[in-house]
């Protein structure tokens, strides 16, 4: 049985290429047709918090831009800022980008930052990435036709397949604990997806909401469950080690929503490659900067496939062994 599954792109390519009028203080060589007259493009990158998945989006985005020829100070300048999960700082960052007359495009990473950017930045394109549900977050009018200056890539994860994976590695599991941030729209959405999937799989979801990452380990310790599921929740993922330690003490597996968390010690997942997600977002940015599309008609995209990630050391610590066919099909096996 193959463990690499395809995920449909949330929407296709825009039907007609449209010319994007000048959207900042600088213009690109591609848009003007004159590399001598044009200066570098300026891209603001606003990241909500530091953790490996979101960091990988930045890495992938810059790689994708470089692959498209945007490399060197004469072609592109980046203004990077990280809010470190502080909402006031988050608002300040996007406010600064909104007032910068030299800014050509803003990349907003994670739902809280994308929401703040959408509210403050209206005159230049805003691309989001690592946003689970752009509709629920009120970032776009529709996935096919966003309708304003905001579009991007979603990290919607295959929750049902991830819980099915739990049933494969721990068939006797009955209850699944989810610690999530009450302040993140994307987290509440994933909890509901998990409940819907669990009902079909004979599982029960036990949930615990937190308001800060410092509460993660205590919340996890208070759940009497057979396994943990970790959604793409920025507060939880940034404090993942506390939950992983609790799971190890309880001798129960952790199914994460992303592959980077498996590398850090979660047991397994069908997960997204966030560096690839960043590269995909860069491809959208190139179209906007070249004037080949407008954000209001550029459909939201998701990554095209998820892959199986396993951590054999994490499994051994709780007394689990992965089947041989699962090991052979894994895209990444961490030890």
VENRAUR-V136964 format. One record per pair of residues at least 4 apart in sequence whose ideal C-beta (glycine too) atoms are under 6 Angstrom apart, sorted by sequence separation. I is the first residue (numbers start at 1). J is the second residue. D is the distance in whole Angstrom. If there is no record, write none. Layout:
BEGIN
I:J:D / I:J:D
END
This chain:
BEGIN
27:31:5 / 71:75:6 / 109:113:6 / 117:121:5 / 146:150:6 / 166:170:6 / 194:198:6 / 215:219:5 / 234:238:6 / 240:244:6 / 262:266:5 / 322:326:5 / 22:27:6 / 27:32:5 / 32:37:6 / 65:70:4 / 66:71:4 / 70:75:5 / 108:113:5 / 121:126:5 / 134:139:4 / 146:151:4 / 198:203:4 / 210:215:4 / 247:252:5 / 256:261:4 / 261:266:4 / 287:292:4 / 288:293:6 / 293:298:5 / 315:320:4 / 322:327:5 / 29:35:4 / 32:38:5 / 70:76:4 / 83:89:4 / 97:103:6 / 108:114:4 / 134:140:5 / 140:146:4 / 141:147:3 / 181:187:5 / 230:236:6 / 256:262:6 / 287:293:4 / 47:54:6 / 83:90:4 / 166:173:6 / 180:187:4 / 198:205:5 / 247:254:5 / 262:269:5 / 29:38:4 / 97:106:5 / 108:117:4 / 117:126:5 / 210:219:5 / 28:38:6 / 83:93:6 / 195:205:5 / 256:266:4 / 27:38:5 / 106:117:6 / 139:150:5 / 180:191:6 / 194:205:5 / 208:219:4 / 81:93:4 / 254:266:4 / 259:271:4 / 310:322:6 / 26:39:5 / 28:41:5 / 178:191:6 / 254:267:5 / 256:269:5 / 258:271:5 / 114:128:4 / 253:267:4 / 255:269:6 / 258:272:6 / 26:41:6 / 106:121:6 / 208:223:6 / 26:42:6 / 191:207:6 / 114:131:5 / 206:223:5 / 108:126:6 / 206:225:5 / 228:247:5 / 105:125:5 / 106:126:5 / 107:127:5 / 108:128:5 / 109:129:5 / 110:130:5 / 111:131:5 / 134:154:6 / 216:236:6 / 310:330:5 / 103:124:6 / 109:130:5 / 118:139:5 / 240:261:6 / 244:265:4 / 308:329:6 / 94:116:5 / 98:120:4 / 115:137:6 / 213:235:4 / 308:330:5 / 313:335:5 / 90:113:6 / 94:117:5 / 98:121:5 / 126:149:6 / 129:152:5 / 131:154:6 / 216:239:4 / 220:243:5 / 308:331:6 / 309:332:5 / 310:333:5 / 311:334:4 / 312:335:5 / 125:149:6 / 126:150:5 / 128:152:4 / 129:153:5 / 132:156:6 / 240:264:6 / 307:331:4 / 91:116:5 / 95:120:5 / 114:139:6 / 127:152:4 / 130:155:5 / 213:238:5 / 217:242:3 / 221:246:5 / 227:252:5 / 232:257:5 / 90:116:5 / 94:120:5 / 111:137:5 / 213:239:4 / 216:242:5 / 220:246:4 / 226:252:6 / 227:253:5 / 228:254:5 / 229:255:5 / 230:256:4 / 231:257:5 / 232:258:6 / 277:303:5 / 176:203:5 / 182:209:4 / 216:243:5 / 175:204:5 / 176:205:6 / 177:206:5 / 178:207:5 / 179:208:5 / 181:210:6 / 182:211:6 / 217:246:6 / 175:206:6 / 272:303:5 / 50:82:6 / 118:150:5 / 45:78:6 / 40:74:6 / 159:193:4 / 163:197:5 / 272:306:6 / 40:75:5 / 41:76:5 / 42:77:5 / 43:78:5 / 44:79:5 / 45:80:5 / 46:81:6 / 47:82:5 / 48:83:6 / 49:84:6 / 159:194:5 / 194:229:6 / 271:306:6 / 40:76:5 / 49:85:4 / 270:306:5 / 40:77:5 / 160:197:4 / 179:216:6 / 159:197:5 / 163:201:6 / 270:308:6 / 271:309:5 / 179:219:5 / 269:309:5 / 179:220:5 / 190:231:4 / 268:310:5 / 187:231:6 / 267:311:6 / 177:223:4 / 187:233:4 / 46:93:5 / 262:309:4 / 267:314:5 / 46:94:6 / 137:185:5 / 177:225:4 / 267:315:6 / 136:185:6 / 176:225:6 / 184:233:6 / 262:311:5 / 265:314:5 / 175:225:4 / 259:309:4 / 175:226:5 / 176:227:5 / 177:228:5 / 178:229:5 / 57:109:5 / 174:226:6 / 181:233:5 / 44:97:4 / 136:189:5 / 173:226:4 / 176:229:5 / 180:233:5 / 132:186:4 / 173:227:5 / 181:235:4 / 54:109:5 / 54:110:6 / 133:189:5 / 132:189:6 / 179:236:5 / 44:103:5 / 42:102:5 / 42:103:5 / 166:227:6 / 42:104:5 / 43:105:5 / 44:106:4 / 45:107:5 / 46:108:5 / 47:109:4 / 48:110:4 / 41:104:5 / 48:112:5 / 48:113:4 / 46:113:5 / 251:318:5 / 248:317:5 / 263:334:5 / 57:129:5 / 57:130:5 / 111:185:6 / 111:186:4 / 25:101:5 / 54:130:6 / 25:102:4 / 155:232:6 / 26:104:6 / 24:103:5 / 24:104:4 / 170:253:6 / 166:255:5 / 162:255:5 / 24:124:5 / 132:232:6 / 157:257:4 / 23:124:4 / 165:268:6 / 165:270:6 / 162:269:6 / 162:270:5 / 161:270:5 / 158:270:6 / 155:272:5 / 110:234:6 / 153:277:6 / 153:280:5 / 153:281:5 / 11:143:5 / 10:143:5 / 11:144:4 / 10:154:6 / 151:295:5 / 149:295:5 / 154:300:6 / 156:302:5 / 151:298:5 / 148:296:6 / 153:301:5 / 154:302:5 / 158:306:6 / 147:296:5 / 151:300:6 / 146:296:6 / 129:281:4 / 145:297:6 / 127:281:6 / 144:299:5 / 143:300:4 / 127:285:6 / 125:288:5 / 134:300:5 / 125:295:5 / 105:285:6 / 49:234:5 / 48:234:6 / 51:237:5 / 51:238:5 / 49:238:5 / 53:258:5 / 53:260:5 / 52:260:4 / 60:275:4 / 64:279:4 / 59:275:5 / 63:279:6 / 57:274:5 / 61:278:4 / 65:282:5 / 56:274:4 / 60:278:2 / 64:282:3 / 68:286:5 / 56:275:4 / 60:279:4 / 64:283:6 / 57:277:6 / 61:281:6 / 53:274:5 / 57:278:4 / 61:282:5 / 41:289:6 / 30:290:4 / 31:291:5 / 28:289:5 / 20:291:4 / 19:291:5 / 20:294:5 / 17:292:5 / 18:294:5 / 14:293:6 / 14:297:5 / 14:298:5 / 11:299:3 / 11:300:6 / 10:300:5 / 10:301:6 / 9:301:5 / 10:302:5 / 9:302:6 / 7:302:6 / 6:305:5 / 7:306:6 / 5:306:6 / 4:307:5 / 3:308:4 / 3:329:4
END
